[in-house]
């Protein structure tokens, strides 16, 4: 056991595993609802490691109780890596407002974020898909499309079904050098058993959770395909799938299959964990069959990067990069270019420099020249062209190419 309670203090020690996720939530419930404390201290000082599958439902609980006037005080891990993880993942800020909001901009994760409406959901989905596109080598378009569909469905479920004004919290993490993409979404709403129980009466909570991943099962507010399709995608990719809601848990792992089990500890709201294994060569879109018909969603690549012409994709530098002076921002453009170049149907890619006054040599090298080195000079320029580029920016790119390739 790695979680202990002393009065209004919850202490986390060593490595906190997913198996212990409920104990922390139950302690919070006891401290506030049974013992009437108004302050809760979460002490991670001796914690060596903890993961989003534990922290996102915890942050959701904290968000719920903070809205009711409860104060949470966070003690960060003594370990430097642990402290950095709490900061980068935005857990520290979500728990205790004395800590700054995360400014992490790498490609191993998208920090935990609260969303309360479709606009905020759309911004988070775009950020997650951008991070996947840039951070995972050789991800296929059908994988990205399937993941986008599942991500939107699961996040949308919170807004439609949770009946919570607080919205949901979501975090994306790349594991094992990008071979596994994991999404954890949690809310503090009514929960699946209560939501579905209004329609499917006289069923146990475990039965209702099992019903939730069947095709067409809904409380009347949707089509009932979101959890069904998401589970199918996970199963096909040999990934992992988990739902915690009410007094029940549903889990799927390739080696253990699908299981639904009761829990004595109550989970307010719902947590969904979706992990897709991108190392398996499968067409994930085949999982999206509803009423026997293949569903083909309009995907992120088509929506964001396709032009009105039949044979072009477009990358608008001014929209994709926050600045034009660093390698970190240049890496974003490089990732987009290499992803689009990997598509089977690509013919031409327009890299549009409109409203980009001046790029740095570092940005040019990271965004353009390294993509050329990866794909080959002739192959690159047989597909990629620049538009609305100033003479000085064009000169900086040419100079970087010359330095890299000695031409």
Helices and strands as residue ranges (DSSP letters): E 3-6, E 9-15, G 18-20, H 21-29, I 30-34, E 39-49, H 52-66, E 71-75, H 80-88, H 91-95, E 109-115, H 118-135, H 141-161, E 168-175, E 180-187, H 192-197, H 205-212, H 226-237, E 240-253, E 257-277, G 284-287, E 289-290, E 293-294, H 300-305, E 312-316, H 317-320, H 327-341, E 348-352, H 361-364, I 365-369, H 370-375, H 377-383, E 384-387, H 391-405
